[in-house]
Amino acid sequence: MWPFSNPLECKVAEQCLAQGNPLEAARVLLAAKQPEHRAVRALLLRIGPHLATLGRQAAADNDILIAAELLDVAAQ
């Protein structure tokens, strides 16, 4: 796929990632108008493991609510 034909949500998600906010990036992608688009799926596959790692770290730090939120979004 050509980058200019990717959904706008991909660009927004990339900006969120550049700002260090993978949770918001995942939320943007999960709400995309074209959730099955190749670029959307690829970004979600890249973000998911990162969210799971952050969720495990939050659980280890006893931030249970944050861990639950991170792992819930990662599972989606």
PyMOL Python script that loads the backbone (N, CA, C, O; Angstrom):
from pymol import cmd

cmd.read_pdbstr("""\
ATOM      1  N   MET A   1       0.832  -1.190   0.000  1.00  0.00           N
ATOM      2  CA  MET A   1       0.000   0.000   0.000  1.00  0.00           C
ATOM      3  C   MET A   1       0.875   1.251   0.000  1.00  0.00           C
ATOM      4  O   MET A   1       1.951   1.284   0.597  1.00  0.00           O
ATOM      5  N   TRP A   2       0.393   2.245  -0.669  1.00  0.00           N
ATOM      6  CA  TRP A   2       1.092   3.521  -0.685  1.00  0.00           C
ATOM      7  C   TRP A   2       0.786   4.273   0.595  1.00  0.00           C
ATOM      8  O   TRP A   2      -0.365   4.274   1.033  1.00  0.00           O
ATOM      9  N   PRO A   3       1.763   4.910   1.210  1.00  0.00           N
ATOM     10  CA  PRO A   3       1.529   5.601   2.486  1.00  0.00           C
ATOM     11  C   PRO A   3       0.437   6.666   2.399  1.00  0.00           C
ATOM     12  O   PRO A   3      -0.280   6.899   3.373  1.00  0.00           O
ATOM     13  N   PHE A   4       0.307   7.311   1.239  1.00  0.00           N
ATOM     14  CA  PHE A   4      -0.691   8.367   1.128  1.00  0.00           C
ATOM     15  C   PHE A   4      -2.102   7.808   1.018  1.00  0.00           C
ATOM     16  O   PHE A   4      -3.070   8.564   1.106  1.00  0.00           O
ATOM     17  N   SER A   5      -2.239   6.500   0.828  1.00  0.00           N
ATOM     18  CA  SER A   5      -3.573   5.909   0.761  1.00  0.00           C
ATOM     19  C   SER A   5      -3.975   5.270   2.093  1.00  0.00           C
ATOM     20  O   SER A   5      -5.049   4.679   2.203  1.00  0.00           O
ATOM     21  N   ASN A   6      -3.114   5.391   3.094  1.00  0.00           N
ATOM     22  CA  ASN A   6      -3.438   4.865   4.410  1.00  0.00           C
ATOM     23  C   ASN A   6      -4.493   5.740   5.070  1.00  0.00           C
ATOM     24  O   ASN A   6      -4.542   6.944   4.820  1.00  0.00           O
ATOM     25  N   PRO A   7      -5.332   5.154   5.905  1.00  0.00           N
ATOM     26  CA  PRO A   7      -6.333   5.949   6.608  1.00  0.00           C
ATOM     27  C   PRO A   7      -5.681   7.025   7.482  1.00  0.00           C
ATOM     28  O   PRO A   7      -4.558   6.861   7.958  1.00  0.00           O
ATOM     29  N   LEU A   8      -6.398   8.109   7.678  1.00  0.00           N
ATOM     30  CA  LEU A   8      -5.911   9.210   8.500  1.00  0.00           C
ATOM     31  C   LEU A   8      -5.583   8.745   9.915  1.00  0.00           C
ATOM     32  O   LEU A   8      -4.672   9.277  10.549  1.00  0.00           O
ATOM     33  N   GLU A   9      -6.315   7.763  10.406  1.00  0.00           N
ATOM     34  CA  GLU A   9      -6.079   7.256  11.747  1.00  0.00           C
ATOM     35  C   GLU A   9      -4.652   6.724  11.915  1.00  0.00           C
ATOM     36  O   GLU A   9      -4.095   6.773  13.012  1.00  0.00           O
ATOM     37  N   CYS A  10      -4.071   6.226  10.846  1.00  0.00           N
ATOM     38  CA  CYS A  10      -2.687   5.728  10.915  1.00  0.00           C
ATOM     39  C   CYS A  10      -1.718   6.867  11.204  1.00  0.00           C
ATOM     40  O   CYS A  10      -0.801   6.722  12.014  1.00  0.00           O
ATOM     41  N   LYS A  11      -1.925   7.991  10.542  1.00  0.00           N
ATOM     42  CA  LYS A  11      -1.052   9.141  10.778  1.00  0.00           C
ATOM     43  C   LYS A  11      -1.218   9.658  12.205  1.00  0.00           C
ATOM     44  O   LYS A  11      -0.236  10.002  12.862  1.00  0.00           O
ATOM     45  N   VAL A  12      -2.459   9.712  12.681  1.00  0.00           N
ATOM     46  CA  VAL A  12      -2.718  10.167  14.048  1.00  0.00           C
ATOM     47  C   VAL A  12      -2.064   9.200  15.045  1.00  0.00           C
ATOM     48  O   VAL A  12      -1.451   9.631  16.022  1.00  0.00           O
ATOM     49  N   ALA A  13      -2.197   7.905  14.793  1.00  0.00           N
ATOM     50  CA  ALA A  13      -1.604   6.903  15.678  1.00  0.00           C
ATOM     51  C   ALA A  13      -0.082   7.022  15.691  1.00  0.00           C
ATOM     52  O   ALA A  13       0.537   6.907  16.749  1.00  0.00           O
ATOM     53  N   GLU A  14       0.519   7.247  14.546  1.00  0.00           N
ATOM     54  CA  GLU A  14       1.978   7.421  14.475  1.00  0.00           C
ATOM     55  C   GLU A  14       2.405   8.636  15.292  1.00  0.00           C
ATOM     56  O   GLU A  14       3.445   8.605  15.950  1.00  0.00           O
ATOM     57  N   GLN A  15       1.617   9.700  15.256  1.00  0.00           N
ATOM     58  CA  GLN A  15       1.930  10.886  16.060  1.00  0.00           C
ATOM     59  C   GLN A  15       1.826  10.572  17.552  1.00  0.00           C
ATOM     60  O   GLN A  15       2.658  11.009  18.347  1.00  0.00           O
ATOM     61  N   CYS A  16       0.803   9.815  17.920  1.00  0.00           N
ATOM     62  CA  CYS A  16       0.657   9.408  19.322  1.00  0.00           C
ATOM     63  C   CYS A  16       1.855   8.583  19.768  1.00  0.00           C
ATOM     64  O   CYS A  16       2.367   8.767  20.872  1.00  0.00           O
ATOM     65  N   LEU A  17       2.298   7.678  18.911  1.00  0.00           N
ATOM     66  CA  LEU A  17       3.467   6.857  19.238  1.00  0.00           C
ATOM     67  C   LEU A  17       4.713   7.720  19.379  1.00  0.00           C
ATOM     68  O   LEU A  17       5.528   7.496  20.274  1.00  0.00           O
ATOM     69  N   ALA A  18       4.864   8.701  18.505  1.00  0.00           N
ATOM     70  CA  ALA A  18       6.028   9.591  18.570  1.00  0.00           C
ATOM     71  C   ALA A  18       6.031  10.399  19.860  1.00  0.00           C
ATOM     72  O   ALA A  18       7.090  10.798  20.344  1.00  0.00           O
ATOM     73  N   GLN A  19       4.845  10.641  20.419  1.00  0.00           N
ATOM     74  CA  GLN A  19       4.733  11.380  21.676  1.00  0.00           C
ATOM     75  C   GLN A  19       4.789  10.451  22.884  1.00  0.00           C
ATOM     76  O   GLN A  19       4.658  10.900  24.023  1.00  0.00           O
ATOM     77  N   GLY A  20       4.982   9.160  22.636  1.00  0.00           N
ATOM     78  CA  GLY A  20       5.095   8.206  23.729  1.00  0.00           C
ATOM     79  C   GLY A  20       3.765   7.791  24.322  1.00  0.00           C
ATOM     80  O   GLY A  20       3.691   7.472  25.509  1.00  0.00           O
ATOM     81  N   ASN A  21       2.709   7.790  23.516  1.00  0.00           N
ATOM     82  CA  ASN A  21       1.383   7.443  24.007  1.00  0.00           C
ATOM     83  C   ASN A  21       0.795   6.285  23.197  1.00  0.00           C
ATOM     84  O   ASN A  21      -0.092   6.504  22.372  1.00  0.00           O
ATOM     85  N   PRO A  22       1.273   5.060  23.418  1.00  0.00           N
ATOM     86  CA  PRO A  22       0.768   3.925  22.639  1.00  0.00           C
ATOM     87  C   PRO A  22      -0.687   3.578  22.954  1.00  0.00           C
ATOM     88  O   PRO A  22      -1.384   3.029  22.101  1.00  0.00           O
ATOM     89  N   LEU A  23      -1.151   3.885  24.149  1.00  0.00           N
ATOM     90  CA  LEU A  23      -2.540   3.592  24.498  1.00  0.00           C
ATOM     91  C   LEU A  23      -3.491   4.417  23.632  1.00  0.00           C
ATOM     92  O   LEU A  23      -4.463   3.881  23.098  1.00  0.00           O
ATOM     93  N   GLU A  24      -3.224   5.693  23.493  1.00  0.00           N
ATOM     94  CA  GLU A  24      -4.067   6.543  22.655  1.00  0.00           C
ATOM     95  C   GLU A  24      -3.956   6.137  21.187  1.00  0.00           C
ATOM     96  O   GLU A  24      -4.943   6.178  20.453  1.00  0.00           O
ATOM     97  N   ALA A  25      -2.761   5.747  20.762  1.00  0.00           N
ATOM     98  CA  ALA A  25      -2.583   5.286  19.384  1.00  0.00           C
ATOM     99  C   ALA A  25      -3.465   4.080  19.116  1.00  0.00           C
ATOM    100  O   ALA A  25      -4.116   4.006  18.074  1.00  0.00           O
ATOM    101  N   ALA A  26      -3.492   3.138  20.040  1.00  0.00           N
ATOM    102  CA  ALA A  26      -4.321   1.948  19.868  1.00  0.00           C
ATOM    103  C   ALA A  26      -5.793   2.306  19.847  1.00  0.00           C
ATOM    104  O   ALA A  26      -6.552   1.760  19.045  1.00  0.00           O
ATOM    105  N   ARG A  27      -6.206   3.210  20.711  1.00  0.00           N
ATOM    106  CA  ARG A  27      -7.617   3.626  20.730  1.00  0.00           C
ATOM    107  C   ARG A  27      -8.032   4.262  19.409  1.00  0.00           C
ATOM    108  O   ARG A  27      -9.122   4.003  18.900  1.00  0.00           O
ATOM    109  N   VAL A  28      -7.162   5.089  18.865  1.00  0.00           N
ATOM    110  CA  VAL A  28      -7.450   5.729  17.571  1.00  0.00           C
ATOM    111  C   VAL A  28      -7.617   4.660  16.491  1.00  0.00           C
ATOM    112  O   VAL A  28      -8.551   4.716  15.691  1.00  0.00           O
ATOM    113  N   LEU A  29      -6.715   3.698  16.477  1.00  0.00           N
ATOM    114  CA  LEU A  29      -6.772   2.654  15.457  1.00  0.00           C
ATOM    115  C   LEU A  29      -7.974   1.734  15.639  1.00  0.00           C
ATOM    116  O   LEU A  29      -8.573   1.300  14.655  1.00  0.00           O
ATOM    117  N   LEU A  30      -8.327   1.437  16.868  1.00  0.00           N
ATOM    118  CA  LEU A  30      -9.473   0.566  17.121  1.00  0.00           C
ATOM    119  C   LEU A  30     -10.782   1.233  16.713  1.00  0.00           C
ATOM    120  O   LEU A  30     -11.762   0.546  16.426  1.00  0.00           O
ATOM    121  N   ALA A  31     -10.807   2.559  16.684  1.00  0.00           N
ATOM    122  CA  ALA A  31     -12.001   3.297  16.275  1.00  0.00           C
ATOM    123  C   ALA A  31     -11.963   3.689  14.801  1.00  0.00           C
ATOM    124  O   ALA A  31     -12.822   4.443  14.343  1.00  0.00           O
ATOM    125  N   ALA A  32     -10.992   3.195  14.060  1.00  0.00           N
ATOM    126  CA  ALA A  32     -10.825   3.568  12.648  1.00  0.00           C
ATOM    127  C   ALA A  32     -12.043   3.174  11.820  1.00  0.00           C
ATOM    128  O   ALA A  32     -12.708   2.176  12.096  1.00  0.00           O
ATOM    129  N   LYS A  33     -12.317   3.980  10.800  1.00  0.00           N
ATOM    130  CA  LYS A  33     -13.424   3.693   9.888  1.00  0.00           C
ATOM    131  C   LYS A  33     -13.151   2.446   9.054  1.00  0.00           C
ATOM    132  O   LYS A  33     -14.077   1.763   8.618  1.00  0.00           O
ATOM    133  N   GLN A  34     -11.877   2.160   8.840  1.00  0.00           N
ATOM    134  CA  GLN A  34     -11.471   0.981   8.066  1.00  0.00           C
ATOM    135  C   GLN A  34     -10.594   0.090   8.952  1.00  0.00           C
ATOM    136  O   GLN A  34      -9.384   0.014   8.738  1.00  0.00           O
ATOM    137  N   PRO A  35     -11.184  -0.580   9.936  1.00  0.00           N
ATOM    138  CA  PRO A  35     -10.371  -1.352  10.884  1.00  0.00           C
ATOM    139  C   PRO A  35      -9.619  -2.523  10.259  1.00  0.00           C
ATOM    140  O   PRO A  35      -8.652  -3.013  10.842  1.00  0.00           O
ATOM    141  N   GLU A  36     -10.043  -2.974   9.095  1.00  0.00           N
ATOM    142  CA  GLU A  36      -9.366  -4.104   8.446  1.00  0.00           C
ATOM    143  C   GLU A  36      -8.310  -3.661   7.437  1.00  0.00           C
ATOM    144  O   GLU A  36      -7.720  -4.498   6.754  1.00  0.00           O
ATOM    145  N   HIS A  37      -8.068  -2.367   7.336  1.00  0.00           N
ATOM    146  CA  HIS A  37      -7.047  -1.869   6.413  1.00  0.00           C
ATOM    147  C   HIS A  37      -5.690  -2.421   6.832  1.00  0.00           C
ATOM    148  O   HIS A  37      -5.394  -2.531   8.022  1.00  0.00           O
ATOM    149  N   ARG A  38      -4.880  -2.761   5.857  1.00  0.00           N
ATOM    150  CA  ARG A  38      -3.574  -3.377   6.123  1.00  0.00           C
ATOM    151  C   ARG A  38      -2.700  -2.519   7.041  1.00  0.00           C
ATOM    152  O   ARG A  38      -2.061  -3.045   7.952  1.00  0.00           O
ATOM    153  N   ALA A  39      -2.667  -1.228   6.813  1.00  0.00           N
ATOM    154  CA  ALA A  39      -1.824  -0.342   7.627  1.00  0.00           C
ATOM    155  C   ALA A  39      -2.341  -0.246   9.066  1.00  0.00           C
ATOM    156  O   ALA A  39      -1.554  -0.189  10.010  1.00  0.00           O
ATOM    157  N   VAL A  40      -3.654  -0.229   9.224  1.00  0.00           N
ATOM    158  CA  VAL A  40      -4.252  -0.183  10.563  1.00  0.00           C
ATOM    159  C   VAL A  40      -3.895  -1.453  11.322  1.00  0.00           C
ATOM    160  O   VAL A  40      -3.461  -1.398  12.473  1.00  0.00           O
ATOM    161  N   ARG A  41      -4.079  -2.591  10.676  1.00  0.00           N
ATOM    162  CA  ARG A  41      -3.778  -3.878  11.320  1.00  0.00           C
ATOM    163  C   ARG A  41      -2.291  -3.984  11.670  1.00  0.00           C
ATOM    164  O   ARG A  41      -1.933  -4.481  12.738  1.00  0.00           O
ATOM    165  N   ALA A  42      -1.430  -3.512  10.762  1.00  0.00           N
ATOM    166  CA  ALA A  42       0.016  -3.590  11.010  1.00  0.00           C
ATOM    167  C   ALA A  42       0.413  -2.749  12.226  1.00  0.00           C
ATOM    168  O   ALA A  42       1.227  -3.173  13.046  1.00  0.00           O
ATOM    169  N   LEU A  43      -0.164  -1.564  12.330  1.00  0.00           N
ATOM    170  CA  LEU A  43       0.150  -0.721  13.486  1.00  0.00           C
ATOM    171  C   LEU A  43      -0.374  -1.344  14.771  1.00  0.00           C
ATOM    172  O   LEU A  43       0.302  -1.308  15.799  1.00  0.00           O
ATOM    173  N   LEU A  44      -1.563  -1.909  14.722  1.00  0.00           N
ATOM    174  CA  LEU A  44      -2.105  -2.560  15.913  1.00  0.00           C
ATOM    175  C   LEU A  44      -1.230  -3.741  16.337  1.00  0.00           C
ATOM    176  O   LEU A  44      -1.017  -3.965  17.529  1.00  0.00           O
ATOM    177  N   LEU A  45      -0.735  -4.483  15.374  1.00  0.00           N
ATOM    178  CA  LEU A  45       0.152  -5.607  15.697  1.00  0.00           C
ATOM    179  C   LEU A  45       1.471  -5.129  16.304  1.00  0.00           C
ATOM    180  O   LEU A  45       2.081  -5.833  17.109  1.00  0.00           O
ATOM    181  N   ARG A  46       1.899  -3.947  15.920  1.00  0.00           N
ATOM    182  CA  ARG A  46       3.128  -3.379  16.469  1.00  0.00           C
ATOM    183  C   ARG A  46       2.900  -2.822  17.875  1.00  0.00           C
ATOM    184  O   ARG A  46       3.779  -2.912  18.731  1.00  0.00           O
ATOM    185  N   ILE A  47       1.731  -2.251  18.108  1.00  0.00           N
ATOM    186  CA  ILE A  47       1.437  -1.602  19.386  1.00  0.00           C
ATOM    187  C   ILE A  47       1.032  -2.608  20.461  1.00  0.00           C
ATOM    188  O   ILE A  47       1.374  -2.430  21.630  1.00  0.00           O
ATOM    189  N   GLY A  48       0.309  -3.661  20.085  1.00  0.00           N
ATOM    190  CA  GLY A  48      -0.226  -4.621  21.045  1.00  0.00           C
ATOM    191  C   GLY A  48       0.793  -5.176  22.025  1.00  0.00           C
ATOM    192  O   GLY A  48       0.565  -5.118  23.234  1.00  0.00           O
ATOM    193  N   PRO A  49       1.899  -5.707  21.550  1.00  0.00           N
ATOM    194  CA  PRO A  49       2.906  -6.240  22.486  1.00  0.00           C
ATOM    195  C   PRO A  49       3.481  -5.170  23.416  1.00  0.00           C
ATOM    196  O   PRO A  49       3.800  -5.445  24.573  1.00  0.00           O
ATOM    197  N   HIS A  50       3.606  -3.961  22.901  1.00  0.00           N
ATOM    198  CA  HIS A  50       4.117  -2.862  23.729  1.00  0.00           C
ATOM    199  C   HIS A  50       3.129  -2.556  24.862  1.00  0.00           C
ATOM    200  O   HIS A  50       3.534  -2.337  26.004  1.00  0.00           O
ATOM    201  N   LEU A  51       1.834  -2.543  24.536  1.00  0.00           N
ATOM    202  CA  LEU A  51       0.820  -2.306  25.567  1.00  0.00           C
ATOM    203  C   LEU A  51       0.819  -3.432  26.603  1.00  0.00           C
ATOM    204  O   LEU A  51       0.664  -3.186  27.800  1.00  0.00           O
ATOM    205  N   ALA A  52       0.991  -4.659  26.135  1.00  0.00           N
ATOM    206  CA  ALA A  52       1.025  -5.796  27.061  1.00  0.00           C
ATOM    207  C   ALA A  52       2.211  -5.675  28.017  1.00  0.00           C
ATOM    208  O   ALA A  52       2.074  -5.949  29.209  1.00  0.00           O
ATOM    209  N   THR A  53       3.346  -5.276  27.515  1.00  0.00           N
ATOM    210  CA  THR A  53       4.527  -5.078  28.360  1.00  0.00           C
ATOM    211  C   THR A  53       4.282  -3.974  29.381  1.00  0.00           C
ATOM    212  O   THR A  53       4.611  -4.123  30.558  1.00  0.00           O
ATOM    213  N   LEU A  54       3.702  -2.868  28.923  1.00  0.00           N
ATOM    214  CA  LEU A  54       3.387  -1.771  29.849  1.00  0.00           C
ATOM    215  C   LEU A  54       2.374  -2.222  30.895  1.00  0.00           C
ATOM    216  O   LEU A  54       2.465  -1.832  32.059  1.00  0.00           O
ATOM    217  N   GLY A  55       1.414  -3.039  30.485  1.00  0.00           N
ATOM    218  CA  GLY A  55       0.416  -3.553  31.415  1.00  0.00           C
ATOM    219  C   GLY A  55       1.037  -4.440  32.477  1.00  0.00           C
ATOM    220  O   GLY A  55       0.685  -4.346  33.653  1.00  0.00           O
ATOM    221  N   ARG A  56       1.959  -5.302  32.069  1.00  0.00           N
ATOM    222  CA  ARG A  56       2.645  -6.160  33.039  1.00  0.00           C
ATOM    223  C   ARG A  56       3.488  -5.324  34.013  1.00  0.00           C
ATOM    224  O   ARG A  56       3.549  -5.618  35.207  1.00  0.00           O
ATOM    225  N   GLN A  57       4.128  -4.293  33.490  1.00  0.00           N
ATOM    226  CA  GLN A  57       4.920  -3.414  34.359  1.00  0.00           C
ATOM    227  C   GLN A  57       4.020  -2.694  35.356  1.00  0.00           C
ATOM    228  O   GLN A  57       4.367  -2.561  36.530  1.00  0.00           O
ATOM    229  N   ALA A  58       2.872  -2.232  34.893  1.00  0.00           N
ATOM    230  CA  ALA A  58       1.931  -1.538  35.774  1.00  0.00           C
ATOM    231  C   ALA A  58       1.415  -2.493  36.855  1.00  0.00           C
ATOM    232  O   ALA A  58       1.269  -2.103  38.014  1.00  0.00           O
ATOM    233  N   ALA A  59       1.142  -3.735  36.473  1.00  0.00           N
ATOM    234  CA  ALA A  59       0.684  -4.728  37.457  1.00  0.00           C
ATOM    235  C   ALA A  59       1.771  -4.999  38.495  1.00  0.00           C
ATOM    236  O   ALA A  59       1.482  -5.133  39.684  1.00  0.00           O
ATOM    237  N   ALA A  60       3.000  -5.079  38.045  1.00  0.00           N
ATOM    238  CA  ALA A  60       4.111  -5.304  38.969  1.00  0.00           C
ATOM    239  C   ALA A  60       4.277  -4.130  39.937  1.00  0.00           C
ATOM    240  O   ALA A  60       4.735  -4.300  41.066  1.00  0.00           O
ATOM    241  N   ASP A  61       3.896  -2.942  39.473  1.00  0.00           N
ATOM    242  CA  ASP A  61       3.968  -1.742  40.314  1.00  0.00           C
ATOM    243  C   ASP A  61       2.692  -1.535  41.127  1.00  0.00           C
ATOM    244  O   ASP A  61       2.518  -0.502  41.773  1.00  0.00           O
ATOM    245  N   ASN A  62       1.797  -2.534  41.088  1.00  0.00           N
ATOM    246  CA  ASN A  62       0.511  -2.487  41.807  1.00  0.00           C
ATOM    247  C   ASN A  62      -0.418  -1.385  41.317  1.00  0.00           C
ATOM    248  O   ASN A  62      -1.264  -0.914  42.078  1.00  0.00           O
ATOM    249  N   ASP A  63      -0.279  -0.962  40.061  1.00  0.00           N
ATOM    250  CA  ASP A  63      -1.222  -0.040  39.425  1.00  0.00           C
ATOM    251  C   ASP A  63      -2.245  -0.886  38.677  1.00  0.00           C
ATOM    252  O   ASP A  63      -2.233  -0.956  37.448  1.00  0.00           O
ATOM    253  N   ILE A  64      -3.128  -1.524  39.433  1.00  0.00           N
ATOM    254  CA  ILE A  64      -4.027  -2.528  38.878  1.00  0.00           C
ATOM    255  C   ILE A  64      -4.990  -1.943  37.850  1.00  0.00           C
ATOM    256  O   ILE A  64      -5.225  -2.563  36.813  1.00  0.00           O
ATOM    257  N   LEU A  65      -5.551  -0.763  38.112  1.00  0.00           N
ATOM    258  CA  LEU A  65      -6.504  -0.174  37.167  1.00  0.00           C
ATOM    259  C   LEU A  65      -5.825   0.177  35.838  1.00  0.00           C
ATOM    260  O   LEU A  65      -6.379  -0.046  34.762  1.00  0.00           O
ATOM    261  N   ILE A  66      -4.642   0.719  35.938  1.00  0.00           N
ATOM    262  CA  ILE A  66      -3.893   1.062  34.722  1.00  0.00           C
ATOM    263  C   ILE A  66      -3.509  -0.215  33.980  1.00  0.00           C
ATOM    264  O   ILE A  66      -3.620  -0.283  32.756  1.00  0.00           O
ATOM    265  N   ALA A  67      -3.065  -1.208  34.707  1.00  0.00           N
ATOM    266  CA  ALA A  67      -2.701  -2.483  34.089  1.00  0.00           C
ATOM    267  C   ALA A  67      -3.896  -3.098  33.379  1.00  0.00           C
ATOM    268  O   ALA A  67      -3.773  -3.596  32.259  1.00  0.00           O
ATOM    269  N   ALA A  68      -5.049  -3.065  34.029  1.00  0.00           N
ATOM    270  CA  ALA A  68      -6.252  -3.634  33.423  1.00  0.00           C
ATOM    271  C   ALA A  68      -6.622  -2.908  32.139  1.00  0.00           C
ATOM    272  O   ALA A  68      -6.989  -3.544  31.151  1.00  0.00           O
ATOM    273  N   GLU A  69      -6.529  -1.599  32.146  1.00  0.00           N
ATOM    274  CA  GLU A  69      -6.850  -0.817  30.956  1.00  0.00           C
ATOM    275  C   GLU A  69      -5.877  -1.109  29.812  1.00  0.00           C
ATOM    276  O   GLU A  69      -6.292  -1.305  28.670  1.00  0.00           O
ATOM    277  N   LEU A  70      -4.596  -1.135  30.126  1.00  0.00           N
ATOM    278  CA  LEU A  70      -3.587  -1.422  29.105  1.00  0.00           C
ATOM    279  C   LEU A  70      -3.764  -2.814  28.519  1.00  0.00           C
ATOM    280  O   LEU A  70      -3.707  -2.991  27.302  1.00  0.00           O
ATOM    281  N   LEU A  71      -3.978  -3.798  29.379  1.00  0.00           N
ATOM    282  CA  LEU A  71      -4.122  -5.174  28.899  1.00  0.00           C
ATOM    283  C   LEU A  71      -5.434  -5.377  28.144  1.00  0.00           C
ATOM    284  O   LEU A  71      -5.497  -6.173  27.208  1.00  0.00           O
ATOM    285  N   ASP A  72      -6.480  -4.658  28.551  1.00  0.00           N
ATOM    286  CA  ASP A  72      -7.753  -4.749  27.837  1.00  0.00           C
ATOM    287  C   ASP A  72      -7.616  -4.229  26.413  1.00  0.00           C
ATOM    288  O   ASP A  72      -8.078  -4.866  25.467  1.00  0.00           O
ATOM    289  N   VAL A  73      -6.986  -3.082  26.266  1.00  0.00           N
ATOM    290  CA  VAL A  73      -6.791  -2.514  24.924  1.00  0.00           C
ATOM    291  C   VAL A  73      -5.844  -3.399  24.113  1.00  0.00           C
ATOM    292  O   VAL A  73      -6.060  -3.598  22.918  1.00  0.00           O
ATOM    293  N   ALA A  74      -4.809  -3.926  24.743  1.00  0.00           N
ATOM    294  CA  ALA A  74      -3.874  -4.805  24.041  1.00  0.00           C
ATOM    295  C   ALA A  74      -4.581  -6.053  23.532  1.00  0.00           C
ATOM    296  O   ALA A  74      -4.267  -6.544  22.447  1.00  0.00           O
ATOM    297  N   ALA A  75      -5.526  -6.566  24.299  1.00  0.00           N
ATOM    298  CA  ALA A  75      -6.252  -7.770  23.900  1.00  0.00           C
ATOM    299  C   ALA A  75      -7.163  -7.537  22.703  1.00  0.00           C
ATOM    300  O   ALA A  75      -7.457  -8.462  21.946  1.00  0.00           O
ATOM    301  N   GLN A  76      -7.601  -6.313  22.540  1.00  0.00           N
ATOM    302  CA  GLN A  76      -8.487  -6.002  21.412  1.00  0.00           C
ATOM    303  C   GLN A  76      -7.721  -5.985  20.126  1.00  0.00           C
ATOM    304  O   GLN A  76      -8.299  -5.742  19.066  1.00  0.00           O
TER     305      GLN A  76
END
""", "prot")
cmd.dss("prot")
cmd.show_as("cartoon", "prot")
cmd.util.cbc("prot")
cmd.orient("prot")
